[in-house]
Amino acid sequence: MNIFGERLRELRIEKNLSIQALAKEIQIGSSSICRWENGQADIKSEQLIIIAKYFNVTTDYLLGLE
């Protein structure tokens, strides 16, 4: 189960962002975002914090801990 990927996709869609648009906003490669959403790669802590701040959620929420 890829809770992080599911939550990232949900947050991105709620803001009506494509993967490419989100990548540009947070300056992270679109291929990384795609792999995270599909559960094909793990996220580094620094990138997790960037995403949490951008969407104004906690890292615990993104990781499925709350």
MOPAC internal coordinates of N, CA, C and O (Angstrom, degrees):
PM7 1SCF
backbone

  N    0.0000 0     0.00 0     0.00 0    0    0    0
  C    1.4509 1     0.00 0     0.00 0    1    0    0
  C    1.5304 1   109.17 1     0.00 0    2    1    0
  O    1.2310 1   120.87 1   -48.25 1    3    2    1
  N    1.3122 1   115.95 1   131.75 1    3    2    1
  C    1.4576 1   121.75 1  -177.14 1    5    3    2
  C    1.5279 1   109.67 1  -111.42 1    6    5    3
  O    1.2310 1   120.73 1  -102.86 1    7    6    5
  N    1.3113 1   116.21 1    77.14 1    7    6    5
  C    1.4587 1   120.83 1  -177.38 1    9    7    6
  C    1.5233 1   110.75 1   -62.47 1   10    9    7
  O    1.2310 1   120.20 1   136.19 1   11   10    9
  N    1.3248 1   117.22 1   -43.81 1   11   10    9
  C    1.4625 1   119.78 1   179.97 1   13   11   10
  C    1.5245 1   110.97 1   -57.35 1   14   13   11
  O    1.2310 1   120.30 1   130.90 1   15   14   13
  N    1.3025 1   117.04 1   -49.10 1   15   14   13
  C    1.4613 1   121.05 1  -179.52 1   17   15   14
  C    1.5148 1   112.95 1   -60.53 1   18   17   15
  O    1.2310 1   120.91 1   138.49 1   19   18   17
  N    1.3357 1   115.86 1   -41.51 1   19   18   17
  C    1.4614 1   120.17 1   179.15 1   21   19   18
  C    1.5282 1   110.62 1   -64.50 1   22   21   19
  O    1.2310 1   120.47 1   135.62 1   23   22   21
  N    1.3139 1   116.72 1   -44.38 1   23   22   21
  C    1.4642 1   119.82 1  -178.66 1   25   23   22
  C    1.5273 1   111.43 1   -68.68 1   26   25   23
  O    1.2310 1   120.49 1   141.23 1   27   26   25
  N    1.3081 1   116.66 1   -38.77 1   27   26   25
  C    1.4628 1   119.78 1   176.99 1   29   27   26
  C    1.5245 1   110.07 1   -61.25 1   30   29   27
  O    1.2310 1   120.28 1   133.69 1   31   30   29
  N    1.3276 1   117.08 1   -46.31 1   31   30   29
  C    1.4665 1   121.28 1   179.46 1   33   31   30
  C    1.5308 1   110.52 1   -60.95 1   34   33   31
  O    1.2310 1   120.28 1   135.58 1   35   34   33
  N    1.3388 1   117.07 1   -44.42 1   35   34   33
  C    1.4702 1   120.91 1   179.96 1   37   35   34
  C    1.5283 1   110.98 1   -60.63 1   38   37   35
  O    1.2310 1   120.31 1   133.32 1   39   38   37
  N    1.3153 1   117.01 1   -46.68 1   39   38   37
  C    1.4666 1   120.74 1  -179.66 1   41   39   38
  C    1.5239 1   111.55 1   -63.68 1   42   41   39
  O    1.2310 1   121.23 1   139.56 1   43   42   41
  N    1.3159 1   115.26 1   -40.44 1   43   42   41
  C    1.4713 1   120.06 1   179.96 1   45   43   42
  C    1.5214 1   110.66 1   -64.50 1   46   45   43
  O    1.2310 1   120.38 1   136.14 1   47   46   45
  N    1.3191 1   116.88 1   -43.86 1   47   46   45
  C    1.4604 1   121.14 1  -179.31 1   49   47   46
  C    1.5279 1   110.98 1   -68.23 1   50   49   47
  O    1.2310 1   120.14 1   141.92 1   51   50   49
  N    1.3391 1   117.33 1   -38.08 1   51   50   49
  C    1.4685 1   120.64 1   177.43 1   53   51   50
  C    1.5307 1   111.28 1   -58.09 1   54   53   51
  O    1.2310 1   120.50 1   146.84 1   55   54   53
  N    1.3244 1   116.65 1   -33.16 1   55   54   53
  C    1.4707 1   120.88 1   179.34 1   57   55   54
  C    1.5312 1   111.84 1   -91.47 1   58   57   55
  O    1.2310 1   120.88 1  -173.02 1   59   58   57
  N    1.3411 1   115.93 1     6.98 1   59   58   57
  C    1.4686 1   121.52 1   179.83 1   61   59   58
  C    1.5203 1   112.23 1    55.77 1   62   61   59
  O    1.2310 1   120.87 1  -136.03 1   63   62   61
  N    1.3213 1   115.94 1    43.97 1   63   62   61
  C    1.4633 1   121.29 1   179.74 1   65   63   62
  C    1.5172 1   110.86 1  -108.52 1   66   65   63
  O    1.2310 1   120.49 1   -42.57 1   67   66   65
  N    1.3044 1   116.67 1   137.43 1   67   66   65
  C    1.4620 1   120.61 1   169.35 1   69   67   66
  C    1.5300 1   107.26 1   -78.01 1   70   69   67
  O    1.2310 1   120.85 1   -11.78 1   71   70   69
  N    1.2957 1   115.98 1   168.22 1   71   70   69
  C    1.4647 1   120.02 1   175.82 1   73   71   70
  C    1.5301 1   109.45 1   -59.87 1   74   73   71
  O    1.2310 1   120.77 1   137.87 1   75   74   73
  N    1.3250 1   116.13 1   -42.13 1   75   74   73
  C    1.4618 1   120.51 1  -178.90 1   77   75   74
  C    1.5250 1   111.63 1   -65.16 1   78   77   75
  O    1.2310 1   120.28 1   139.87 1   79   78   77
  N    1.3319 1   117.08 1   -40.13 1   79   78   77
  C    1.4667 1   120.50 1   179.92 1   81   79   78
  C    1.5287 1   110.53 1   -66.29 1   82   81   79
  O    1.2310 1   120.28 1   137.74 1   83   82   81
  N    1.3310 1   117.07 1   -42.26 1   83   82   81
  C    1.4573 1   120.06 1   178.04 1   85   83   82
  C    1.5239 1   110.27 1   -63.71 1   86   85   83
  O    1.2310 1   120.56 1   136.39 1   87   86   85
  N    1.3152 1   116.54 1   -43.61 1   87   86   85
  C    1.4600 1   120.94 1   179.50 1   89   87   86
  C    1.5249 1   111.07 1   -57.15 1   90   89   87
  O    1.2310 1   120.78 1   137.78 1   91   90   89
  N    1.3209 1   116.12 1   -42.22 1   91   90   89
  C    1.4609 1   120.33 1   179.40 1   93   91   90
  C    1.5270 1   110.98 1   -66.64 1   94   93   91
  O    1.2310 1   120.47 1   138.98 1   95   94   93
  N    1.3363 1   116.70 1   -41.02 1   95   94   93
  C    1.4708 1   121.76 1  -179.06 1   97   95   94
  C    1.5258 1   112.20 1   -62.15 1   98   97   95
  O    1.2310 1   120.56 1   137.22 1   99   98   97
  N    1.3283 1   116.54 1   -42.78 1   99   98   97
  C    1.4676 1   119.81 1  -174.16 1  101   99   98
  C    1.5254 1   112.70 1  -104.21 1  102  101   99
  O    1.2310 1   120.51 1  -177.14 1  103  102  101
  N    1.3284 1   116.63 1     2.86 1  103  102  101
  C    1.4634 1   122.96 1   176.76 1  105  103  102
  C    1.5316 1   112.67 1    56.93 1  106  105  103
  O    1.2310 1   121.79 1  -132.58 1  107  106  105
  N    1.3182 1   114.18 1    47.42 1  107  106  105
  C    1.4609 1   122.40 1   174.22 1  109  107  106
  C    1.5227 1   106.14 1  -127.98 1  110  109  107
  O    1.2310 1   120.16 1   -36.98 1  111  110  109
  N    1.3152 1   117.30 1   143.02 1  111  110  109
  C    1.4583 1   121.37 1  -176.90 1  113  111  110
  C    1.5238 1   113.64 1   -58.44 1  114  113  111
  O    1.2310 1   120.86 1   -40.53 1  115  114  113
  N    1.3162 1   115.96 1   139.47 1  115  114  113
  C    1.4629 1   120.46 1  -179.84 1  117  115  114
  C    1.5260 1   111.82 1   -64.21 1  118  117  115
  O    1.2310 1   120.29 1   149.13 1  119  118  117
  N    1.3256 1   117.06 1   -30.87 1  119  118  117
  C    1.4664 1   119.14 1   178.36 1  121  119  118
  C    1.5265 1   111.05 1   -66.61 1  122  121  119
  O    1.2310 1   120.17 1   146.72 1  123  122  121
  N    1.3315 1   117.28 1   -33.28 1  123  122  121
  C    1.4693 1   120.37 1   176.76 1  125  123  122
  C    1.5204 1   110.28 1   -65.85 1  126  125  123
  O    1.2310 1   120.60 1   134.80 1  127  126  125
  N    1.3278 1   116.46 1   -45.20 1  127  126  125
  C    1.4624 1   120.50 1   179.87 1  129  127  126
  C    1.5265 1   110.24 1   -61.75 1  130  129  127
  O    1.2310 1   120.33 1   136.97 1  131  130  129
  N    1.2984 1   116.98 1   -43.03 1  131  130  129
  C    1.4655 1   121.87 1   178.66 1  133  131  130
  C    1.5297 1   111.01 1   -60.45 1  134  133  131
  O    1.2310 1   120.30 1   134.53 1  135  134  133
  N    1.3220 1   117.04 1   -45.47 1  135  134  133
  C    1.4708 1   121.06 1   179.56 1  137  135  134
  C    1.5209 1   111.00 1   -64.94 1  138  137  135
  O    1.2310 1   119.59 1   141.17 1  139  138  137
  N    1.3343 1   118.38 1   -38.83 1  139  138  137
  C    1.4674 1   120.80 1   178.23 1  141  139  138
  C    1.5173 1   110.40 1   -63.85 1  142  141  139
  O    1.2310 1   120.64 1   133.58 1  143  142  141
  N    1.3300 1   116.37 1   -46.42 1  143  142  141
  C    1.4632 1   119.66 1  -178.51 1  145  143  142
  C    1.5260 1   111.74 1   -63.25 1  146  145  143
  O    1.2310 1   120.25 1   148.91 1  147  146  145
  N    1.3089 1   117.13 1   -31.09 1  147  146  145
  C    1.4647 1   121.19 1  -179.01 1  149  147  146
  C    1.5262 1   113.15 1   -93.24 1  150  149  147
  O    1.2310 1   120.34 1  -176.96 1  151  150  149
  N    1.3274 1   116.95 1     3.04 1  151  150  149
  C    1.4562 1   120.66 1   178.17 1  153  151  150
  C    1.5154 1   113.98 1    71.14 1  154  153  151
  O    1.2310 1   120.22 1  -156.20 1  155  154  153
  N    1.3158 1   117.19 1    23.80 1  155  154  153
  C    1.4574 1   121.32 1  -177.55 1  157  155  154
  C    1.5165 1   113.29 1   -95.07 1  158  157  155
  O    1.2310 1   120.47 1   172.57 1  159  158  157
  N    1.3409 1   116.71 1    -7.43 1  159  158  157
  C    1.4657 1   120.43 1  -179.70 1  161  159  158
  C    1.5211 1   108.76 1  -152.05 1  162  161  159
  O    1.2310 1   121.30 1   -26.43 1  163  162  161
  N    1.3003 1   115.12 1   153.57 1  163  162  161
  C    1.4599 1   121.55 1   175.45 1  165  163  162
  C    1.5193 1   108.96 1   -93.76 1  166  165  163
  O    1.2310 1   121.54 1   -29.50 1  167  166  165
  N    1.3207 1   114.65 1   150.50 1  167  166  165
  C    1.4618 1   120.39 1  -178.99 1  169  167  166
  C    1.5214 1   109.94 1   -93.61 1  170  169  167
  O    1.2310 1   120.69 1   -35.61 1  171  170  169
  N    1.3134 1   116.28 1   144.39 1  171  170  169
  C    1.4620 1   121.53 1   174.97 1  173  171  170
  C    1.5224 1   108.81 1   -80.75 1  174  173  171
  O    1.2310 1   120.77 1   -26.69 1  175  174  173
  N    1.3107 1   116.14 1   153.31 1  175  174  173
  C    1.4668 1   120.47 1  -176.01 1  177  175  174
  C    1.5237 1   112.30 1   -60.17 1  178  177  175
  O    1.2310 1   119.65 1   142.54 1  179  178  177
  N    1.3173 1   118.28 1   -37.46 1  179  178  177
  C    1.4600 1   120.69 1  -179.82 1  181  179  178
  C    1.5283 1   111.13 1   -63.16 1  182  181  179
  O    1.2310 1   120.70 1   138.99 1  183  182  181
  N    1.3186 1   116.27 1   -41.01 1  183  182  181
  C    1.4538 1   121.13 1   179.47 1  185  183  182
  C    1.5231 1   111.11 1   -70.96 1  186  185  183
  O    1.2310 1   120.26 1   144.07 1  187  186  185
  N    1.3094 1   117.11 1   -35.93 1  187  186  185
  C    1.4630 1   121.78 1   177.07 1  189  187  186
  C    1.5260 1   110.28 1   -59.93 1  190  189  187
  O    1.2310 1   120.50 1   136.89 1  191  190  189
  N    1.3082 1   116.64 1   -43.11 1  191  190  189
  C    1.4675 1   121.55 1   179.67 1  193  191  190
  C    1.5303 1   110.42 1   -64.56 1  194  193  191
  O    1.2310 1   119.98 1   138.21 1  195  194  193
  N    1.3132 1   117.63 1   -41.79 1  195  194  193
  C    1.4663 1   121.65 1   178.37 1  197  195  194
  C    1.5278 1   110.04 1   -59.23 1  198  197  195
  O    1.2310 1   120.42 1   134.76 1  199  198  197
  N    1.3155 1   116.80 1   -45.24 1  199  198  197
  C    1.4667 1   121.08 1  -178.85 1  201  199  198
  C    1.5241 1   110.83 1   -67.58 1  202  201  199
  O    1.2310 1   120.03 1   137.67 1  203  202  201
  N    1.3184 1   117.56 1   -42.33 1  203  202  201
  C    1.4658 1   121.15 1   178.94 1  205  203  202
  C    1.5279 1   110.66 1   -60.42 1  206  205  203
  O    1.2310 1   120.40 1   136.16 1  207  206  205
  N    1.3117 1   116.83 1   -43.84 1  207  206  205
  C    1.4721 1   120.61 1   179.09 1  209  207  206
  C    1.5254 1   110.81 1   -65.59 1  210  209  207
  O    1.2310 1   120.27 1   137.76 1  211  210  209
  N    1.3071 1   117.08 1   -42.24 1  211  210  209
  C    1.4604 1   120.51 1  -178.53 1  213  211  210
  C    1.5266 1   111.37 1   -60.96 1  214  213  211
  O    1.2310 1   120.40 1   135.54 1  215  214  213
  N    1.3307 1   116.83 1   -44.46 1  215  214  213
  C    1.4612 1   120.93 1  -177.75 1  217  215  214
  C    1.5310 1   112.74 1   -90.36 1  218  217  215
  O    1.2310 1   120.15 1   179.06 1  219  218  217
  N    1.3314 1   117.33 1    -0.94 1  219  218  217
  C    1.4574 1   122.56 1   179.28 1  221  219  218
  C    1.5350 1   111.80 1    57.88 1  222  221  219
  O    1.2310 1   121.35 1  -132.78 1  223  222  221
  N    1.3317 1   115.02 1    47.22 1  223  222  221
  C    1.4616 1   122.21 1   175.65 1  225  223  222
  C    1.5291 1   107.66 1  -129.65 1  226  225  223
  O    1.2310 1   120.96 1   -10.85 1  227  226  225
  N    1.3145 1   115.77 1   169.15 1  227  226  225
  C    1.4566 1   118.98 1   178.62 1  229  227  226
  C    1.5269 1   110.46 1   -86.01 1  230  229  227
  O    1.2310 1   121.39 1   -21.93 1  231  230  229
  N    1.3060 1   114.95 1   158.07 1  231  230  229
  C    1.4613 1   119.05 1   174.31 1  233  231  230
  C    1.5283 1   110.01 1   -65.41 1  234  233  231
  O    1.2310 1   120.61 1   146.58 1  235  234  233
  N    1.3334 1   116.44 1   -33.42 1  235  234  233
  C    1.4718 1   119.95 1   176.54 1  237  235  234
  C    1.5220 1   110.85 1   -60.07 1  238  237  235
  O    1.2310 1   120.29 1   137.98 1  239  238  237
  N    1.3288 1   117.04 1   -42.02 1  239  238  237
  C    1.4701 1   120.29 1   177.42 1  241  239  238
  C    1.5233 1   110.07 1   -60.47 1  242  241  239
  O    1.2310 1   120.15 1   131.29 1  243  242  241
  N    1.3234 1   117.32 1   -48.71 1  243  242  241
  C    1.4564 1   121.04 1  -178.55 1  245  243  242
  C    1.5234 1   112.15 1   -59.61 1  246  245  243
  O    1.2310 1   120.99 1   144.72 1  247  246  245
  N    1.3240 1   115.72 1   -35.28 1  247  246  245
  C    1.4596 1   120.53 1  -177.83 1  249  247  246
  C    1.5232 1   113.69 1   -87.49 1  250  249  247
  O    1.2310 1   120.59 1   178.10 1  251  250  249
  N    1.3332 1   116.48 1    -1.90 1  251  250  249
  C    1.4609 1   120.30 1   178.39 1  253  251  250
  C    1.5047 1   114.22 1    81.36 1  254  253  251
  O    1.2310 1   119.78 1  -158.53 1  255  254  253
  N    1.3228 1   118.02 1    21.47 1  255  254  253
  C    1.4641 1   121.39 1  -178.49 1  257  255  254
  C    1.5215 1   111.94 1   -92.52 1  258  257  255
  O    1.2310 1   119.94 1   171.52 1  259  258  257
  N    1.3241 1   117.71 1    -8.48 1  259  258  257
  C    1.4705 1   121.01 1   176.36 1  261  259  258
  C    1.4970 1   110.09 1  -139.13 1  262  261  259
  O    1.2310 1   120.10 1   180.00 1  263  262  261

